[in-house]
Amino acid sequence: VQLDFDAGSRRDPAAQAGLASVTALMAGKGVAAQGGEPALDENQLGEAWADLGASFEGSAGSDRMSFSLRTLTEPDLLRKSVHLAARELGDVAWSDEVWQRERQRLSASLQEARTRPGTVARLAFAKAVYGGHPYGYETTPESLARISVADMRARYAEGVVPCRAKVSLVGAVMRAQADQIATELLARLPQAPGACPALPPVPEVAPLAAPVDERIPFESAQAHVLIGQPGYKRSDPDFFPLLVGNHILGGGGFTSRLTEQVREKRGLSYSVYSYFIPGLHAGAFTLGLQTRPDQVAEAVAVSRQVLRDFVAQGPTEAELKAAKDNLVGGFALRIDANRKLLDNVANIAWNDLPLDYLERWTARVNAVSAADIKAAFQRVLQPGRMVTVVVGSKN
């Protein structure tokens, strides 16, 4: 079972970056006593889940805060697991003592991550691409220090409400059971009287007005290179042309055009890739690679040229056929386990996609033309207005 709420990091205040993530974390650190049932600290809660052979976890991404229950469907175990998950979701302990410990641990982890060139590149890239949009906020020890248990409790009360829940289930349960499970999981959360209260709007990601080139010295054997800009929203009607097109450009591994030009022909990088992260707002388009510091200039120039050529000309028919064959042939691997199937079902629910989305996925891929890809890429990407971040080069 997965429960999704519009309470992700896009709703974090700038001064409290990380609020959504730590709220989801702390929601699993203990259960308060309620209705004659005893309190459970984090160790007791972990033991209770281990005894059931089940798990319940919370997390937060850019757009949503999610809670996932995994349990066997044996009737007694299912009943107990759903009950415990409902308690964990609805009767959070919110221990300040635990938060102070977790804050210190997280702060140390953030400081350690800052010693790695990949982290430095990723943070600089996000800040340059997103500007002041919450997608680009950086969680720091200082922002965590500004977050209190009261702040987490308020965020949880505002965002994790039944009337806005998207509940997805995959498993050997009938519809009546599914309804009962969803109802029980949400029953302990405060119910909004009347109409579901609207959340305040979040501004869109602003397009780049000019190119940005940032070089950050760093003592490392490999220079980390990221090139990109704001991409597109998940609701974009050109989702499939952009999906197939990126597979050809840099998302298809050894068959991609970037790999052919940057790795195979010139040996400038072991791995080069590109991807989009479409969300409720325009997530970043990212082209990334690692190379020797003395090869940075050539690697960046070749990558930019490949991108410019692809946007200007689109794919060849041979590239398009190979990408379709690869994507359609690999479709079964996207739904070959309950976890993957749940991810797909939750994607349908969260993005308000048609209920036959999975049934029509391969047909939608096959319907994409080279002209569709060229038009979509020319509308979404502007190669002359890209962010380029290089960490590790002294040039």
C-alpha positions, 0 to 999 in steps of 0.5 A: 500500500502507498499513501501519497500527500501533497506535502513534499519539499516544494512546500518547505519554507526557504529557511527550513529546507528539509522540513518535509523530509525530517517530518516523514522521518520523525513520523516513524520514530514512535507511537503515542499512547492512544485509546488504551493502547500503550506508547511504542518508542522507536525500538519497540515499534521496530520490533513490532514490525519485525514480529509481523514480518512487515514494514511501514516507511515514510519519505518525502520527495520534491512533490509528495510525502509518501508512506508505504506498507508492505505486509503478507495477506495472511488474514491475521498478519494483514489485520495486525499490520494495517492496525499498526500502520494506522497507529503509526500514521495517526498517533505520531509520538513527535519526541523532541529528544529523538529529533535532537539526536536525529538532527545531529546525525543528519547534520554530520551526514550533510557535512560529510557529503559536502566533501564529495565532488558529486554532491558539490556539483549536484547542489550547485547545479540545482541552485543554478537551474531552479533559482529561488524555486523550492526544487532548488533549496538545499538542506543544511545543518543551519536549516535543520537547526531552525526546525522544531518538533512543533514545526513538524507537527504543524506540517504534518497536520496541514499536509497529511489529511485523509481528504487529499490522500492518494491511496494505491494498493497492489496485492491479493485483496478484493475491492471491499478489502482494499476499501477497508484497508484504506479507510482504517489506515486514514481513520486516526488522522484528523478529518477535515470538516466540510470541503477539503481545505485548499493548499496555497499555490506554489510558483512555477519554475522560472526559465533561464534568462541566460546561460550559466557557467560555473567552475568549482575547483576541487581536488579529485581524480575526475571532474564532475560535469552537469549541463541542463536547465528546467525541463517540463511538467509531468502533465506535458502533452509531449511526455512520450516524445520527450521520453523516447527522445531522451532514450535516444539522446542519453537515456538508453545507455550504450545505445545513446547518441551521447555515449557513441560520441563522448565515450565510444568515438573519443574516450572522454568519459566512461559514462555519459547520460541525460534525463528529465525529472518531470514533476508538478513543476518543470523538473530539470533536464540533466546531462552528466558525465565524469572526465579527467580534468584535462579533458573537461573542455573537450568533453563539454564542447562535444556534449553541447554539440551533440545536444545542439544537433539533436535539438536542431535535427531530431533523431534518425529513423534508425535511432527511433526504431531502436529506441522503440524496440528497446523501450517496448521490449523492456516494458515487462521489466517495469511491472515484474514485481509488486513494488514496481507495479505499485510505483506505476499505480501510484504514478497514475493516481498522483498524476491523474493519468488515465486508468488504462495508462499501463495498457496503452503505454507501449502503443503510445511509445510506438506512436511517437514519430521523429517529427514529434521528438524534434518538435518537443525538444525544440519547444522544451530545451534551449541549448544556448541557455544552459547551466554548466557546472564543472567540479574538479577542474582547475581551468 
